Amino acid sequence: MTPKPKRCPFCGSSDTVKEADFGTSLMVNRQRCRHCNTFFEAVKWGDRSDPLDVPAFLAWREPTDPRN
């Protein structure tokens, strides 16, 4: 499954590429627009269609019930 490209906030182009899984915080990833060659950050908000390239212990997991 190919992730849906993010729209550039500067020129509006959808010709963007993810440069890094994380930006200035854990909730954003770093993107680059190929049209205007501008870097920007896109909020992830738990988007599961774009898998992260991180070690298994940092990957998202279902919460466990502490009573079990």
CHARMM-style PDB file with segment names, atoms N, HN, CA, C and O in Angstrom:
ATOM      1  N   MET     1       0.838  -1.183   0.000  1.00  0.00      PROA
ATOM      2  CA  MET     1       0.000   0.000   0.000  1.00  0.00      PROA
ATOM      3  C   MET     1       0.878   1.239   0.000  1.00  0.00      PROA
ATOM      4  O   MET     1       1.709   1.411   0.892  1.00  0.00      PROA
ATOM      5  N   THR     2       0.706   2.092  -0.977  1.00  0.00      PROA
ATOM      6  HN  THR     2       0.031   1.952  -1.702  1.00  0.00      PROA
ATOM      7  CA  THR     2       1.470   3.324  -1.074  1.00  0.00      PROA
ATOM      8  C   THR     2       0.752   4.417  -0.296  1.00  0.00      PROA
ATOM      9  O   THR     2      -0.447   4.622  -0.482  1.00  0.00      PROA
ATOM     10  N   PRO     3       1.483   5.132   0.587  1.00  0.00      PROA
ATOM     11  CA  PRO     3       0.828   6.189   1.350  1.00  0.00      PROA
ATOM     12  C   PRO     3       0.388   7.336   0.447  1.00  0.00      PROA
ATOM     13  O   PRO     3       1.043   7.646  -0.548  1.00  0.00      PROA
ATOM     14  N   LYS     4      -0.724   7.956   0.805  1.00  0.00      PROA
ATOM     15  HN  LYS     4      -1.256   7.704   1.614  1.00  0.00      PROA
ATOM     16  CA  LYS     4      -1.241   9.090   0.049  1.00  0.00      PROA
ATOM     17  C   LYS     4      -0.290  10.279   0.239  1.00  0.00      PROA
ATOM     18  O   LYS     4       0.069  10.595   1.373  1.00  0.00      PROA
ATOM     19  N   PRO     5       0.123  10.942  -0.850  1.00  0.00      PROA
ATOM     20  CA  PRO     5       1.051  12.072  -0.699  1.00  0.00      PROA
ATOM     21  C   PRO     5       0.389  13.241   0.029  1.00  0.00      PROA
ATOM     22  O   PRO     5      -0.806  13.491  -0.129  1.00  0.00      PROA
ATOM     23  N   LYS     6       1.175  13.943   0.818  1.00  0.00      PROA
ATOM     24  HN  LYS     6       2.146  13.740   0.947  1.00  0.00      PROA
ATOM     25  CA  LYS     6       0.690  15.123   1.532  1.00  0.00      PROA
ATOM     26  C   LYS     6       0.719  16.315   0.575  1.00  0.00      PROA
ATOM     27  O   LYS     6       1.556  16.372  -0.327  1.00  0.00      PROA
ATOM     28  N   ARG     7      -0.186  17.255   0.772  1.00  0.00      PROA
ATOM     29  HN  ARG     7      -0.865  17.209   1.504  1.00  0.00      PROA
ATOM     30  CA  ARG     7      -0.240  18.453  -0.067  1.00  0.00      PROA
ATOM     31  C   ARG     7       0.683  19.521   0.522  1.00  0.00      PROA
ATOM     32  O   ARG     7       0.660  19.771   1.728  1.00  0.00      PROA
ATOM     33  N   CYS     8       1.496  20.150  -0.334  1.00  0.00      PROA
ATOM     34  HN  CYS     8       1.515  19.947  -1.312  1.00  0.00      PROA
ATOM     35  CA  CYS     8       2.423  21.191   0.096  1.00  0.00      PROA
ATOM     36  C   CYS     8       1.640  22.424   0.555  1.00  0.00      PROA
ATOM     37  O   CYS     8       0.790  22.919  -0.184  1.00  0.00      PROA
ATOM     38  N   PRO     9       1.915  22.929   1.770  1.00  0.00      PROA
ATOM     39  CA  PRO     9       1.198  24.111   2.247  1.00  0.00      PROA
ATOM     40  C   PRO     9       1.655  25.399   1.558  1.00  0.00      PROA
ATOM     41  O   PRO     9       0.993  26.428   1.692  1.00  0.00      PROA
ATOM     42  N   PHE    10       2.759  25.365   0.834  1.00  0.00      PROA
ATOM     43  HN  PHE    10       3.297  24.529   0.726  1.00  0.00      PROA
ATOM     44  CA  PHE    10       3.293  26.571   0.202  1.00  0.00      PROA
ATOM     45  C   PHE    10       2.796  26.757  -1.229  1.00  0.00      PROA
ATOM     46  O   PHE    10       2.398  27.858  -1.609  1.00  0.00      PROA
ATOM     47  N   CYS    11       2.816  25.680  -2.031  1.00  0.00      PROA
ATOM     48  HN  CYS    11       3.138  24.785  -1.722  1.00  0.00      PROA
ATOM     49  CA  CYS    11       2.398  25.814  -3.433  1.00  0.00      PROA
ATOM     50  C   CYS    11       1.161  24.992  -3.773  1.00  0.00      PROA
ATOM     51  O   CYS    11       0.586  25.167  -4.848  1.00  0.00      PROA
ATOM     52  N   GLY    12       0.733  24.084  -2.864  1.00  0.00      PROA
ATOM     53  HN  GLY    12       1.200  23.942  -1.992  1.00  0.00      PROA
ATOM     54  CA  GLY    12      -0.462  23.291  -3.098  1.00  0.00      PROA
ATOM     55  C   GLY    12      -0.234  22.016  -3.901  1.00  0.00      PROA
ATOM     56  O   GLY    12      -1.187  21.281  -4.161  1.00  0.00      PROA
ATOM     57  N   SER    13       0.997  21.735  -4.298  1.00  0.00      PROA
ATOM     58  HN  SER    13       1.772  22.331  -4.087  1.00  0.00      PROA
ATOM     59  CA  SER    13       1.305  20.561  -5.097  1.00  0.00      PROA
ATOM     60  C   SER    13       1.199  19.284  -4.260  1.00  0.00      PROA
ATOM     61  O   SER    13       1.473  19.293  -3.060  1.00  0.00      PROA
ATOM     62  N   SER    14       0.800  18.194  -4.901  1.00  0.00      PROA
ATOM     63  HN  SER    14       0.577  18.186  -5.876  1.00  0.00      PROA
ATOM     64  CA  SER    14       0.779  16.878  -4.245  1.00  0.00      PROA
ATOM     65  C   SER    14       2.024  16.071  -4.572  1.00  0.00      PROA
ATOM     66  O   SER    14       2.133  14.911  -4.176  1.00  0.00      PROA
ATOM     67  N   ASP    15       2.957  16.669  -5.287  1.00  0.00      PROA
ATOM     68  HN  ASP    15       2.869  17.611  -5.610  1.00  0.00      PROA
ATOM     69  CA  ASP    15       4.212  16.003  -5.655  1.00  0.00      PROA
ATOM     70  C   ASP    15       5.192  16.149  -4.495  1.00  0.00      PROA
ATOM     71  O   ASP    15       6.153  16.914  -4.571  1.00  0.00      PROA
ATOM     72  N   THR    16       4.934  15.400  -3.418  1.00  0.00      PROA
ATOM     73  HN  THR    16       4.153  14.779  -3.356  1.00  0.00      PROA
ATOM     74  CA  THR    16       5.757  15.489  -2.213  1.00  0.00      PROA
ATOM     75  C   THR    16       6.326  14.126  -1.864  1.00  0.00      PROA
ATOM     76  O   THR    16       5.817  13.095  -2.304  1.00  0.00      PROA
ATOM     77  N   VAL    17       7.377  14.133  -1.076  1.00  0.00      PROA
ATOM     78  HN  VAL    17       7.790  14.971  -0.719  1.00  0.00      PROA
ATOM     79  CA  VAL    17       8.026  12.905  -0.650  1.00  0.00      PROA
ATOM     80  C   VAL    17       8.375  13.036   0.832  1.00  0.00      PROA
ATOM     81  O   VAL    17       8.778  14.100   1.302  1.00  0.00      PROA
ATOM     82  N   LYS    18       8.207  11.905   1.567  1.00  0.00      PROA
ATOM     83  HN  LYS    18       7.880  11.041   1.185  1.00  0.00      PROA
ATOM     84  CA  LYS    18       8.575  11.903   2.985  1.00  0.00      PROA
ATOM     85  C   LYS    18      10.095  11.799   3.094  1.00  0.00      PROA
ATOM     86  O   LYS    18      10.703  10.877   2.552  1.00  0.00      PROA
ATOM     87  N   GLU    19      10.695  12.746   3.793  1.00  0.00      PROA
ATOM     88  HN  GLU    19      10.201  13.496   4.233  1.00  0.00      PROA
ATOM     89  CA  GLU    19      12.143  12.765   3.986  1.00  0.00      PROA
ATOM     90  C   GLU    19      12.557  12.069   5.284  1.00  0.00      PROA
ATOM     91  O   GLU    19      13.621  11.454   5.346  1.00  0.00      PROA
ATOM     92  N   ALA    20      11.721  12.164   6.315  1.00  0.00      PROA
ATOM     93  HN  ALA    20      10.857  12.664   6.265  1.00  0.00      PROA
ATOM     94  CA  ALA    20      12.054  11.561   7.610  1.00  0.00      PROA
ATOM     95  C   ALA    20      10.771  11.204   8.346  1.00  0.00      PROA
ATOM     96  O   ALA    20       9.752  11.876   8.191  1.00  0.00      PROA
ATOM     97  N   ASP    21      10.824  10.134   9.153  1.00  0.00      PROA
ATOM     98  HN  ASP    21      11.652   9.588   9.279  1.00  0.00      PROA
ATOM     99  CA  ASP    21       9.656   9.710   9.925  1.00  0.00      PROA
ATOM    100  C   ASP    21       9.284  10.707  11.003  1.00  0.00      PROA
ATOM    101  O   ASP    21       8.117  10.803  11.381  1.00  0.00      PROA
ATOM    102  N   PHE    22      10.263  11.454  11.507  1.00  0.00      PROA
ATOM    103  HN  PHE    22      11.212  11.376  11.200  1.00  0.00      PROA
ATOM    104  CA  PHE    22      10.009  12.402  12.582  1.00  0.00      PROA
ATOM    105  C   PHE    22      10.564  13.766  12.222  1.00  0.00      PROA
ATOM    106  O   PHE    22      11.594  13.879  11.557  1.00  0.00      PROA
ATOM    107  N   GLY    23       9.858  14.812  12.677  1.00  0.00      PROA
ATOM    108  HN  GLY    23       9.022  14.720  13.217  1.00  0.00      PROA
ATOM    109  CA  GLY    23      10.300  16.191  12.478  1.00  0.00      PROA
ATOM    110  C   GLY    23      10.761  16.760  13.800  1.00  0.00      PROA
ATOM    111  O   GLY    23      11.534  16.126  14.518  1.00  0.00      PROA
ATOM    112  N   THR    24      10.284  17.974  14.132  1.00  0.00      PROA
ATOM    113  HN  THR    24       9.656  18.489  13.548  1.00  0.00      PROA
ATOM    114  CA  THR    24      10.685  18.615  15.381  1.00  0.00      PROA
ATOM    115  C   THR    24      10.000  18.006  16.594  1.00  0.00      PROA
ATOM    116  O   THR    24      10.380  18.290  17.731  1.00  0.00      PROA
ATOM    117  N   SER    25       8.989  17.168  16.360  1.00  0.00      PROA
ATOM    118  HN  SER    25       8.680  16.938  15.437  1.00  0.00      PROA
ATOM    119  CA  SER    25       8.341  16.427  17.445  1.00  0.00      PROA
ATOM    120  C   SER    25       7.935  15.057  16.916  1.00  0.00      PROA
ATOM    121  O   SER    25       8.002  14.802  15.714  1.00  0.00      PROA
ATOM    122  N   LEU    26       7.516  14.181  17.817  1.00  0.00      PROA
ATOM    123  HN  LEU    26       7.462  14.388  18.794  1.00  0.00      PROA
ATOM    124  CA  LEU    26       7.162  12.819  17.424  1.00  0.00      PROA
ATOM    125  C   LEU    26       5.864  12.745  16.631  1.00  0.00      PROA
ATOM    126  O   LEU    26       5.626  11.756  15.938  1.00  0.00      PROA
ATOM    127  N   MET    27       5.024  13.767  16.719  1.00  0.00      PROA
ATOM    128  HN  MET    27       5.218  14.571  17.283  1.00  0.00      PROA
ATOM    129  CA  MET    27       3.719  13.704  16.047  1.00  0.00      PROA
ATOM    130  C   MET    27       3.741  14.206  14.608  1.00  0.00      PROA
ATOM    131  O   MET    27       2.701  14.218  13.950  1.00  0.00      PROA
ATOM    132  N   VAL    28       4.896  14.620  14.107  1.00  0.00      PROA
ATOM    133  HN  VAL    28       5.741  14.611  14.641  1.00  0.00      PROA
ATOM    134  CA  VAL    28       4.991  15.103  12.727  1.00  0.00      PROA
ATOM    135  C   VAL    28       6.085  14.350  11.980  1.00  0.00      PROA
ATOM    136  O   VAL    28       7.009  13.815  12.592  1.00  0.00      PROA
ATOM    137  N   ASN    29       5.977  14.313  10.663  1.00  0.00      PROA
ATOM    138  HN  ASN    29       5.226  14.748  10.165  1.00  0.00      PROA
ATOM    139  CA  ASN    29       7.068  13.796   9.853  1.00  0.00      PROA
ATOM    140  C   ASN    29       7.512  14.875   8.878  1.00  0.00      PROA
ATOM    141  O   ASN    29       6.744  15.779   8.551  1.00  0.00      PROA
ATOM    142  N   ARG    30       8.735  14.778   8.421  1.00  0.00      PROA
ATOM    143  HN  ARG    30       9.359  14.043   8.687  1.00  0.00      PROA
ATOM    144  CA  ARG    30       9.314  15.797   7.553  1.00  0.00      PROA
ATOM    145  C   ARG    30       9.057  15.421   6.097  1.00  0.00      PROA
ATOM    146  O   ARG    30       9.342  14.300   5.675  1.00  0.00      PROA
ATOM    147  N   GLN    31       8.519  16.366   5.341  1.00  0.00      PROA
ATOM    148  HN  GLN    31       8.288  17.276   5.685  1.00  0.00      PROA
ATOM    149  CA  GLN    31       8.184  16.181   3.941  1.00  0.00      PROA
ATOM    150  C   GLN    31       8.955  17.199   3.096  1.00  0.00      PROA
ATOM    151  O   GLN    31       9.394  18.233   3.600  1.00  0.00      PROA
ATOM    152  N   ARG    32       9.113  16.890   1.808  1.00  0.00      PROA
ATOM    153  HN  ARG    32       8.756  16.050   1.399  1.00  0.00      PROA
ATOM    154  CA  ARG    32       9.711  17.838   0.865  1.00  0.00      PROA
ATOM    155  C   ARG    32       8.846  17.883  -0.383  1.00  0.00      PROA
ATOM    156  O   ARG    32       8.442  16.850  -0.917  1.00  0.00      PROA
ATOM    157  N   CYS    33       8.570  19.096  -0.834  1.00  0.00      PROA
ATOM    158  HN  CYS    33       8.898  19.935  -0.400  1.00  0.00      PROA
ATOM    159  CA  CYS    33       7.802  19.287  -2.061  1.00  0.00      PROA
ATOM    160  C   CYS    33       8.774  19.266  -3.235  1.00  0.00      PROA
ATOM    161  O   CYS    33       9.749  20.017  -3.251  1.00  0.00      PROA
ATOM    162  N   ARG    34       8.512  18.418  -4.206  1.00  0.00      PROA
ATOM    163  HN  ARG    34       7.719  17.809  -4.193  1.00  0.00      PROA
ATOM    164  CA  ARG    34       9.375  18.344  -5.384  1.00  0.00      PROA
ATOM    165  C   ARG    34       9.117  19.502  -6.346  1.00  0.00      PROA
ATOM    166  O   ARG    34       9.968  19.824  -7.175  1.00  0.00      PROA
ATOM    167  N   HSD    35       7.957  20.119  -6.240  1.00  0.00      PROA
ATOM    168  HN  HSD    35       7.265  19.858  -5.567  1.00  0.00      PROA
ATOM    169  CA  HSD    35       7.602  21.208  -7.150  1.00  0.00      PROA
ATOM    170  C   HSD    35       8.304  22.512  -6.766  1.00  0.00      PROA
ATOM    171  O   HSD    35       8.938  23.144  -7.610  1.00  0.00      PROA
ATOM    172  N   CYS    36       8.192  22.919  -5.489  1.00  0.00      PROA
ATOM    173  HN  CYS    36       7.676  22.406  -4.804  1.00  0.00      PROA
ATOM    174  CA  CYS    36       8.824  24.180  -5.056  1.00  0.00      PROA
ATOM    175  C   CYS    36      10.069  23.948  -4.207  1.00  0.00      PROA
ATOM    176  O   CYS    36      10.695  24.905  -3.751  1.00  0.00      PROA
ATOM    177  N   ASN    37      10.439  22.668  -3.989  1.00  0.00      PROA
ATOM    178  HN  ASN    37       9.931  21.891  -4.359  1.00  0.00      PROA
ATOM    179  CA  ASN    37      11.640  22.281  -3.244  1.00  0.00      PROA
ATOM    180  C   ASN    37      11.668  22.862  -1.831  1.00  0.00      PROA
ATOM    181  O   ASN    37      12.717  23.287  -1.348  1.00  0.00      PROA
ATOM    182  N   THR    38      10.517  22.876  -1.182  1.00  0.00      PROA
ATOM    183  HN  THR    38       9.665  22.531  -1.575  1.00  0.00      PROA
ATOM    184  CA  THR    38      10.399  23.393   0.176  1.00  0.00      PROA
ATOM    185  C   THR    38      10.163  22.235   1.135  1.00  0.00      PROA
ATOM    186  O   THR    38       9.425  21.301   0.823  1.00  0.00      PROA
ATOM    187  N   PHE    39      10.794  22.300   2.305  1.00  0.00      PROA
ATOM    188  HN  PHE    39      11.394  23.058   2.559  1.00  0.00      PROA
ATOM    189  CA  PHE    39      10.575  21.317   3.355  1.00  0.00      PROA
ATOM    190  C   PHE    39       9.431  21.797   4.240  1.00  0.00      PROA
ATOM    191  O   PHE    39       9.289  22.993   4.491  1.00  0.00      PROA
ATOM    192  N   PHE    40       8.618  20.856   4.709  1.00  0.00      PROA
ATOM    193  HN  PHE    40       8.733  19.883   4.505  1.00  0.00      PROA
ATOM    194  CA  PHE    40       7.550  21.176   5.645  1.00  0.00      PROA
ATOM    195  C   PHE    40       7.286  19.954   6.508  1.00  0.00      PROA
ATOM    196  O   PHE    40       7.741  18.852   6.201  1.00  0.00      PROA
ATOM    197  N   GLU    41       6.545  20.162   7.593  1.00  0.00      PROA
ATOM    198  HN  GLU    41       6.175  21.057   7.843  1.00  0.00      PROA
ATOM    199  CA  GLU    41       6.192  19.068   8.487  1.00  0.00      PROA
ATOM    200  C   GLU    41       4.707  18.774   8.369  1.00  0.00      PROA
ATOM    201  O   GLU    41       3.885  19.688   8.313  1.00  0.00      PROA
ATOM    202  N   ALA    42       4.371  17.493   8.331  1.00  0.00      PROA
ATOM    203  HN  ALA    42       5.039  16.750   8.376  1.00  0.00      PROA
ATOM    204  CA  ALA    42       2.981  17.064   8.241  1.00  0.00      PROA
ATOM    205  C   ALA    42       2.611  16.316   9.517  1.00  0.00      PROA
ATOM    206  O   ALA    42       3.354  15.441   9.962  1.00  0.00      PROA
ATOM    207  N   VAL    43       1.490  16.648  10.095  1.00  0.00      PROA
ATOM    208  HN  VAL    43       0.886  17.358   9.734  1.00  0.00      PROA
ATOM    209  CA  VAL    43       1.016  15.990  11.311  1.00  0.00      PROA
ATOM    210  C   VAL    43       0.566  14.576  10.971  1.00  0.00      PROA
ATOM    211  O   VAL    43      -0.175  14.371  10.009  1.00  0.00      PROA
ATOM    212  N   LYS    44       1.011  13.605  11.756  1.00  0.00      PROA
ATOM    213  HN  LYS    44       1.613  13.771  12.537  1.00  0.00      PROA
ATOM    214  CA  LYS    44       0.684  12.206  11.501  1.00  0.00      PROA
ATOM    215  C   LYS    44      -0.688  11.829  12.025  1.00  0.00      PROA
ATOM    216  O   LYS    44      -1.417  11.122  11.330  1.00  0.00      PROA
ATOM    217  N   TRP    45      -1.071  12.257  13.194  1.00  0.00      PROA
ATOM    218  HN  TRP    45      -0.478  12.832  13.759  1.00  0.00      PROA
ATOM    219  CA  TRP    45      -2.347  11.958  13.827  1.00  0.00      PROA
ATOM    220  C   TRP    45      -2.714  10.485  13.775  1.00  0.00      PROA
ATOM    221  O   TRP    45      -3.888  10.148  13.619  1.00  0.00      PROA
ATOM    222  N   GLY    46      -1.732   9.602  13.903  1.00  0.00      PROA
ATOM    223  HN  GLY    46      -0.779   9.876  14.029  1.00  0.00      PROA
ATOM    224  CA  GLY    46      -2.017   8.170  13.964  1.00  0.00      PROA
ATOM    225  C   GLY    46      -2.338   7.554  12.629  1.00  0.00      PROA
ATOM    226  O   GLY    46      -3.025   6.533  12.577  1.00  0.00      PROA
ATOM    227  N   ASP    47      -1.868   8.133  11.551  1.00  0.00      PROA
ATOM    228  HN  ASP    47      -1.310   8.962  11.593  1.00  0.00      PROA
ATOM    229  CA  ASP    47      -2.122   7.589  10.217  1.00  0.00      PROA
ATOM    230  C   ASP    47      -1.384   6.269  10.069  1.00  0.00      PROA
ATOM    231  O   ASP    47      -0.155   6.254  10.002  1.00  0.00      PROA
ATOM    232  N   ARG    48      -2.119   5.151  10.016  1.00  0.00      PROA
ATOM    233  HN  ARG    48      -3.118   5.163  10.070  1.00  0.00      PROA
ATOM    234  CA  ARG    48      -1.510   3.821   9.945  1.00  0.00      PROA
ATOM    235  C   ARG    48      -1.162   3.406   8.518  1.00  0.00      PROA
ATOM    236  O   ARG    48      -0.536   2.365   8.318  1.00  0.00      PROA
ATOM    237  N   SER    49      -1.561   4.210   7.513  1.00  0.00      PROA
ATOM    238  HN  SER    49      -2.070   5.056   7.676  1.00  0.00      PROA
ATOM    239  CA  SER    49      -1.286   3.839   6.125  1.00  0.00      PROA
ATOM    240  C   SER    49       0.178   4.063   5.761  1.00  0.00      PROA
ATOM    241  O   SER    49       0.641   3.557   4.739  1.00  0.00      PROA
ATOM    242  N   ASP    50       0.912   4.810   6.579  1.00  0.00      PROA
ATOM    243  HN  ASP    50       0.536   5.221   7.410  1.00  0.00      PROA
ATOM    244  CA  ASP    50       2.306   5.114   6.302  1.00  0.00      PROA
ATOM    245  C   ASP    50       3.159   4.518   7.412  1.00  0.00      PROA
ATOM    246  O   ASP    50       3.378   5.183   8.424  1.00  0.00      PROA
ATOM    247  N   PRO    51       3.653   3.283   7.264  1.00  0.00      PROA
ATOM    248  CA  PRO    51       4.388   2.632   8.349  1.00  0.00      PROA
ATOM    249  C   PRO    51       5.697   3.358   8.674  1.00  0.00      PROA
ATOM    250  O   PRO    51       6.377   3.869   7.785  1.00  0.00      PROA
ATOM    251  N   LEU    52       6.027   3.392   9.946  1.00  0.00      PROA
ATOM    252  HN  LEU    52       5.474   2.976  10.669  1.00  0.00      PROA
ATOM    253  CA  LEU    52       7.255   4.043  10.395  1.00  0.00      PROA
ATOM    254  C   LEU    52       8.420   3.064  10.355  1.00  0.00      PROA
ATOM    255  O   LEU    52       8.255   1.868  10.591  1.00  0.00      PROA
ATOM    256  N   ASP    53       9.576   3.586  10.056  1.00  0.00      PROA
ATOM    257  HN  ASP    53       9.710   4.558   9.864  1.00  0.00      PROA
ATOM    258  CA  ASP    53      10.791   2.794  10.054  1.00  0.00      PROA
ATOM    259  C   ASP    53      11.484   3.005  11.401  1.00  0.00      PROA
ATOM    260  O   ASP    53      12.474   3.730  11.499  1.00  0.00      PROA
ATOM    261  N   VAL    54      10.941   2.357  12.437  1.00  0.00      PROA
ATOM    262  HN  VAL    54      10.137   1.768  12.357  1.00  0.00      PROA
ATOM    263  CA  VAL    54      11.469   2.511  13.791  1.00  0.00      PROA
ATOM    264  C   VAL    54      11.656   1.134  14.417  1.00  0.00      PROA
ATOM    265  O   VAL    54      11.066   0.156  13.959  1.00  0.00      PROA
ATOM    266  N   PRO    55      12.483   1.057  15.472  1.00  0.00      PROA
ATOM    267  CA  PRO    55      12.630  -0.226  16.168  1.00  0.00      PROA
ATOM    268  C   PRO    55      11.287  -0.683  16.736  1.00  0.00      PROA
ATOM    269  O   PRO    55      10.405   0.133  17.001  1.00  0.00      PROA
ATOM    270  N   ALA    56      11.145  -1.976  16.917  1.00  0.00      PROA
ATOM    271  HN  ALA    56      11.861  -2.639  16.702  1.00  0.00      PROA
ATOM    272  CA  ALA    56       9.877  -2.559  17.363  1.00  0.00      PROA
ATOM    273  C   ALA    56       9.404  -1.990  18.699  1.00  0.00      PROA
ATOM    274  O   ALA    56       8.199  -1.845  18.906  1.00  0.00      PROA
ATOM    275  N   PHE    57      10.327  -1.662  19.614  1.00  0.00      PROA
ATOM    276  HN  PHE    57      11.306  -1.779  19.446  1.00  0.00      PROA
ATOM    277  CA  PHE    57       9.895  -1.179  20.917  1.00  0.00      PROA
ATOM    278  C   PHE    57       9.315   0.234  20.850  1.00  0.00      PROA
ATOM    279  O   PHE    57       8.670   0.672  21.803  1.00  0.00      PROA
ATOM    280  N   LEU    58       9.530   0.962  19.742  1.00  0.00      PROA
ATOM    281  HN  LEU    58      10.054   0.606  18.968  1.00  0.00      PROA
ATOM    282  CA  LEU    58       8.942   2.285  19.575  1.00  0.00      PROA
ATOM    283  C   LEU    58       7.663   2.256  18.742  1.00  0.00      PROA
ATOM    284  O   LEU    58       6.942   3.251  18.673  1.00  0.00      PROA
ATOM    285  N   ALA    59       7.385   1.132  18.118  1.00  0.00      PROA
ATOM    286  HN  ALA    59       7.971   0.324  18.174  1.00  0.00      PROA
ATOM    287  CA  ALA    59       6.201   1.028  17.260  1.00  0.00      PROA
ATOM    288  C   ALA    59       4.944   1.048  18.115  1.00  0.00      PROA
ATOM    289  O   ALA    59       4.973   0.688  19.292  1.00  0.00      PROA
ATOM    290  N   TRP    60       3.840   1.474  17.510  1.00  0.00      PROA
ATOM    291  HN  TRP    60       3.817   1.767  16.554  1.00  0.00      PROA
ATOM    292  CA  TRP    60       2.571   1.559  18.213  1.00  0.00      PROA
ATOM    293  C   TRP    60       2.054   0.172  18.545  1.00  0.00      PROA
ATOM    294  O   TRP    60       2.128  -0.745  17.728  1.00  0.00      PROA
ATOM    295  N   ARG    61       1.534   0.032  19.746  1.00  0.00      PROA
ATOM    296  HN  ARG    61       1.474   0.778  20.410  1.00  0.00      PROA
ATOM    297  CA  ARG    61       0.959  -1.233  20.189  1.00  0.00      PROA
ATOM    298  C   ARG    61      -0.408  -0.971  20.801  1.00  0.00      PROA
ATOM    299  O   ARG    61      -0.705   0.129  21.267  1.00  0.00      PROA
ATOM    300  N   GLU    62      -1.228  -2.010  20.786  1.00  0.00      PROA
ATOM    301  HN  GLU    62      -0.987  -2.903  20.408  1.00  0.00      PROA
ATOM    302  CA  GLU    62      -2.515  -1.912  21.484  1.00  0.00      PROA
ATOM    303  C   GLU    62      -2.240  -1.755  22.972  1.00  0.00      PROA
ATOM    304  O   GLU    62      -1.369  -2.434  23.515  1.00  0.00      PROA
ATOM    305  N   PRO    63      -2.976  -0.862  23.639  1.00  0.00      PROA
ATOM    306  CA  PRO    63      -2.777  -0.730  25.090  1.00  0.00      PROA
ATOM    307  C   PRO    63      -3.184  -2.018  25.800  1.00  0.00      PROA
ATOM    308  O   PRO    63      -4.129  -2.696  25.395  1.00  0.00      PROA
ATOM    309  N   THR    64      -2.471  -2.334  26.838  1.00  0.00      PROA
ATOM    310  HN  THR    64      -1.703  -1.784  27.167  1.00  0.00      PROA
ATOM    311  CA  THR    64      -2.786  -3.545  27.610  1.00  0.00      PROA
ATOM    312  C   THR    64      -3.562  -3.147  28.857  1.00  0.00      PROA
ATOM    313  O   THR    64      -3.397  -2.052  29.393  1.00  0.00      PROA
ATOM    314  N   ASP    65      -4.391  -4.042  29.290  1.00  0.00      PROA
ATOM    315  HN  ASP    65      -4.526  -4.931  28.854  1.00  0.00      PROA
ATOM    316  CA  ASP    65      -5.177  -3.813  30.488  1.00  0.00      PROA
ATOM    317  C   ASP    65      -4.300  -4.138  31.701  1.00  0.00      PROA
ATOM    318  O   ASP    65      -3.856  -5.277  31.843  1.00  0.00      PROA
ATOM    319  N   PRO    66      -4.042  -3.166  32.575  1.00  0.00      PROA
ATOM    320  CA  PRO    66      -3.147  -3.419  33.721  1.00  0.00      PROA
ATOM    321  C   PRO    66      -3.715  -4.421  34.723  1.00  0.00      PROA
ATOM    322  O   PRO    66      -2.980  -4.924  35.573  1.00  0.00      PROA
ATOM    323  N   ARG    67      -5.006  -4.715  34.636  1.00  0.00      PROA
ATOM    324  HN  ARG    67      -5.603  -4.305  33.945  1.00  0.00      PROA
ATOM    325  CA  ARG    67      -5.621  -5.680  35.564  1.00  0.00      PROA
ATOM    326  C   ARG    67      -5.327  -7.110  35.182  1.00  0.00      PROA
ATOM    327  O   ARG    67      -5.571  -8.018  35.977  1.00  0.00      PROA
ATOM    328  N   ASN    68      -4.805  -7.342  33.979  1.00  0.00      PROA
ATOM    329  HN  ASN    68      -4.607  -6.604  33.333  1.00  0.00      PROA
ATOM    330  CA  ASN    68      -4.534  -8.723  33.530  1.00  0.00      PROA
ATOM    331  C   ASN    68      -3.111  -9.120  33.801  1.00  0.00      PROA
ATOM    332  OT1 ASN    68      -2.712 -10.242  33.490  1.00  0.00      PROA
TER     333      ASN     68
END
